[in-house]
Amino acid sequence: MQLQRIGVLSSIECITMLSEECRKFRTLWAEQGDEVSLEYAGTHALKGDLVRYGRQTIGGIIKDGLSALSRYYLNNFQDGDALDLISGHYNVNRNGPSPFQLNGFESLSYLPVASAASALLIGGLTITSVTFHQAGRQAQQYLSTVIWAGVTAGVMAVVKANGRQFCSRPRLCGLM
């Protein structure tokens, strides 16, 4: 509609009718998304193959997964303090101890817990989905579905209740 409003296309034309222009437009849109995402999040945009090709590919799903893991790490363990420092919420004290020195327990405790919770959640959803499709055949399958749905719901409740402890670990100003 926007291209019709500015006169690039007539009122009966649609960008999808022009295959070469549509391909160029999708590529331009995906490249723009990647550039903005690189500046903002530090990784390429998610779902780039969906924008480029109109469908998700296995390579794109893997790339999205790696980008999501990278974003999780960067956002929760690296650059939260940069925002506190730039915004002036933290005042540097040359004579004070470094807020970035971790004790051994703390540095090892949060990431594995968050990773285990994520693995349980993804595994629980997958197994629940698989057993749900087979649940009508046997009572044992139905019971398995209910158990895995319960495990998944329990993990989701724990993550929702304690999510900030798993993720936001700023050192300068602490959790808000």
C-alpha positions as a printed Julia matrix, in Angstrom:
176×3 Matrix{Float64}:
  0.0     0.0    0.0
  2.84    2.4    0.75
  4.33    1.86  -2.7
  0.9     2.48  -4.19
  0.46    5.68  -2.18
  3.73    7.17  -3.43
  2.98    6.16  -7.02
  5.58    3.41  -7.52
  2.86    0.82  -8.11
 -0.61    1.26  -9.55
 -3.68    0.52  -7.44
 -4.01   -2.97  -8.95
 -0.31   -3.9   -8.63
  1.33   -5.6   -5.67
  5.05   -6.05  -4.99
  4.63   -9.84  -5.05
  3.52   -9.59  -8.69
  6.97   -8.27  -9.61
  9.24  -11.2   -8.7
 12.62   -9.52  -9.31
 11.63   -6.36  -7.42
 10.17   -8.46  -4.63
 13.44  -10.41  -4.33
 15.46   -7.17  -4.23
 13.08   -5.67  -1.68
 13.31   -8.75   0.56
 17.12   -8.73   0.33
 17.26   -5.01   1.11
 14.88   -5.47   4.04
 16.91   -8.4    5.43
 20.23   -6.57   5.04
 18.81   -3.49   6.77
 17.53   -5.69   9.59
 20.96   -7.3    9.96
 22.72   -3.93  10.16
 20.33   -2.52  12.74
 20.49   -5.73  14.76
 24.3    -5.81  14.67
 24.42   -2.28  16.07
 21.71   -2.84  18.67
 22.11   -6.48  19.76
 25.56   -7.49  18.51
 24.25  -10.29  16.29
 22.49  -10.64  12.96
 18.72  -10.24  12.9
 16.68  -13.28  13.78
 14.46  -14.85  11.1
 16.56  -13.35   8.28
 15.92  -16.34   6.02
 12.18  -15.9    6.53
 12.46  -12.33   5.27
 14.8   -13.23   2.4
 13.15  -16.42   1.14
  9.67  -16.37   2.63
 10.37  -19.56   4.61
 12.66  -20.78   7.34
 15.62  -22.96   6.46
 17.55  -25.4    8.65
 20.65  -23.21   8.34
 18.6   -20.18   9.34
 17.19  -21.96  12.38
 20.7   -22.92  13.49
 21.94  -19.36  12.89
 18.99  -17.99  14.88
 19.75  -20.36  17.74
 23.39  -19.31  17.86
 22.41  -15.64  17.67
 19.89  -16.1   20.48
 22.51  -17.77  22.7
 25.0   -15.03  21.88
 22.43  -12.33  22.67
 21.58  -14.02  25.96
 25.22  -14.04  26.99
 25.98  -10.5   25.78
 22.86   -8.9   27.23
 22.92  -10.62  30.58
 26.59  -11.05  31.36
 28.44   -8.36  29.39
 26.78   -5.06  28.56
 24.24   -4.37  31.32
 26.95   -2.51  33.18
 27.7    -0.35  30.16
 24.21    1.14  30.44
 24.72    1.9   34.15
 28.08    3.53  33.44
 26.93    5.59  30.44
 23.71    6.75  32.1
 25.56    7.92  35.21
 23.92    5.49  37.64
 27.36    4.32  38.76
 30.19    6.53  39.98
 33.7     5.17  39.55
 35.81    4.98  42.71
 39.52    4.54  41.95
 40.31    3.46  45.51
 37.5     0.91  45.78
 37.64   -2.75  44.81
 36.74   -3.75  41.27
 33.08   -4.71  40.98
 34.01   -7.15  38.21
 36.01   -9.61  40.32
 33.86  -12.69  40.75
 34.16  -15.25  43.46
 34.49  -18.79  42.14
 30.99  -19.9   43.12
 29.15  -16.97  41.59
 30.9   -17.16  38.24
 30.01  -20.84  37.88
 26.53  -20.9   39.37
 24.19  -18.86  37.2
 24.94  -19.87  33.63
 24.62  -23.64  34.22
 21.36  -23.15  36.12
 19.95  -21.0   33.33
 21.21  -23.49  30.72
 19.69  -26.44  32.57
 16.37  -24.63  32.93
 16.39  -23.81  29.21
 17.23  -27.4   28.29
 14.48  -28.75  30.56
 11.99  -26.29  29.13
 12.81  -27.06  25.5
 13.02  -30.79  26.18
  9.78  -30.74  28.14
  7.94  -28.89  25.4
  9.32  -31.27  22.77
  8.48  -34.44  24.68
  5.05  -33.08  25.65
  4.34  -32.32  22.0
  5.49  -35.76  20.82
  3.6   -37.67  23.51
  0.5   -35.53  23.01
  0.22  -36.7   19.41
  0.35  -40.32  20.6
 -1.82  -39.82  23.71
 -5.03  -41.17  22.19
 -3.5   -44.61  21.64
 -2.61  -45.69  25.19
 -3.23  -44.58  28.75
  0.52  -44.74  29.41
  1.15  -42.19  26.65
 -1.56  -39.95  28.11
  0.04  -40.17  31.56
  3.45  -39.4   30.05
  2.0   -36.34  28.34
  0.5   -35.09  31.6
  3.77  -35.66  33.51
  5.91  -33.86  30.92
  3.42  -31.02  30.68
  3.64  -30.71  34.47
  7.45  -30.72  34.42
  7.43  -28.08  31.7
  4.92  -25.93  33.61
  7.0   -26.3   36.79
 10.19  -25.21  35.05
  8.36  -22.28  33.49
  7.06  -21.23  36.93
 10.56  -21.43  38.48
 12.08  -19.44  35.61
  9.3   -16.84  35.79
  9.71  -16.46  39.57
 13.53  -16.33  39.51
 14.28  -15.13  35.99
 16.16  -12.01  37.05
 18.53  -14.15  39.11
 19.25  -16.31  36.05
 19.78  -13.4   33.71
 20.4    -9.84  34.79
 23.69   -9.89  36.59
 24.95   -6.32  36.41
 27.93   -5.65  38.65
 27.9    -1.87  39.0
 24.44   -1.07  40.36
 23.06   -4.54  41.04
 19.53   -5.69  40.34
 16.81   -3.09  40.45
